[in-house]
Amino acid sequence: MKTCSLRTHAVRAVVAASAALLLAAPAFAARVGVLSNKFAAQTAADFTSRIPTHSFTPLDTSTTIPTLKSLTDSFDVILVFEDSTYGNSTAVGNAAAAFANTGRAVVIGAFYDQDRSDGPPANAPHGWGALEQIDPNTTDGTGTPYAPRTLDTATMARHPLTGGLASLTSAKFAGGNRAKPGTTVVAWWKEPNAQGQPDPAIAFRMTGPACVIQVAIAPNYPSTGNVGTDYSGDFHRAWRNAFDFAGNNCIATTGEATTSDPATIPTLSQWGLLLTILLVGAAAALQRRRFLR
């Protein structure tokens, strides 16, 4: 009886240790395509350095319009943004929408809003084609204003997209949006948009199999601004959260929703699930043997 008790305790210890290891394992490493007419290479290099849990490959969409096959063959997630409006945005948006409709997530950042069809007339926006039908936000008429923005952490939802965020500021390259019906906004800027309405900072929208996440700040900030003055706070953590959530098919599990830092807890891999099943089975078998003796 004493031997069985020791075995049971040992199995329980192994189960607990294995669970801890699984929770500590890195999140799913997504292959992220960085699509932009400018600063794609610089942004991919910066994210590669600062967000090593995912891989980043630049694609200059000023010269190349990707096909759906090229995107699905190469990437699990794509990031779409721009720096100044350009004529290829419509075709790029159509390709990105097709990618999203395969069930792979799309992440968008500033200055996406300036080329949206309801963007500032002064920018002569070209539109993003079908992507505008499934993106989370419309513009407020300005499309990323040159005005300061500060993340409102007091009203921030507990969600994988907000895990670990304590602060985020932008001197000029953020905001200028209005959330669409059906959009989930998990964080807002403290400052209102140009219409005097709440301005979404981090939001996502599910449309059938498509998930589009918008982080309303310029992804290329490290290449164009100075940290601590032009932007500050948990800039790279916000983007890491977006790629983590996108790589997990925009699913927030119960465990993620109830932890203080949800983005640090990955979903179990197939091997992790198998190991858990085996360990639970072993524990049950030993417990059964104990009662049979």
ZIUR-V720556 format. One record per backbone hydrogen bond with DSSP energy under -0.5 kcal/mol. CO is the residue of the C=O (numbers start at 1). NH is the residue of the N-H. If there is no record, write none. Layout:
# ZIUR-V720556
co=[CO;CO]
nh=[NH;NH]
This chain:
# ZIUR-V720556
co=[1;2;3;4;5;6;7;8;9;10;11;12;13;14;15;16;17;18;19;20;21;22;28;30;30;31;31;31;32;32;33;33;34;34;35;36;36;39;40;41;42;43;44;45;46;47;51;55;57;59;59;60;60;64;67;68;69;70;71;77;78;79;80;84;86;87;88;89;90;91;92;93;94;95;96;97;99;99;100;105;106;107;108;109;110;111;111;112;113;115;116;120;121;128;129;130;131;131;136;138;145;145;149;150;151;152;153;157;159;159;162;164;167;168;169;170;173;175;176;176;178;180;182;183;184;184;186;187;187;188;189;193;197;198;199;201;202;202;203;204;205;207;210;211;212;213;213;214;214;215;215;216;217;218;220;220;221;221;225;226;226;226;230;231;232;233;234;235;236;237;238;239;240;241;242;243;244;245;246;248;250;251;253;254;256;259;261;262;264;269;270;271;272;273;274;275;276;277;278;279;280;281;282;283;284;285;286;287;288;289]
nh=[5;6;7;8;9;10;11;12;13;14;15;16;17;18;19;20;21;22;23;24;25;25;30;32;55;33;76;77;34;57;35;79;36;59;81;61;62;43;44;45;46;47;48;49;50;51;54;32;34;36;61;63;64;66;71;72;73;74;75;33;107;35;109;83;89;90;92;93;94;95;96;97;98;99;100;101;102;104;103;78;213;80;215;112;219;114;115;115;116;127;119;123;124;131;132;133;134;135;180;178;147;174;170;190;153;155;156;159;162;163;165;166;234;151;232;149;218;144;140;143;138;183;206;185;186;204;157;201;202;152;199;196;193;200;189;216;186;187;214;184;212;210;207;106;205;108;215;203;216;110;217;175;110;221;223;224;224;225;227;229;230;231;171;228;169;235;238;239;240;241;242;243;244;245;246;247;248;250;249;251;252;253;257;258;259;262;264;265;266;273;274;275;276;277;278;279;280;281;282;283;284;285;286;287;288;289;290;291;292;293]
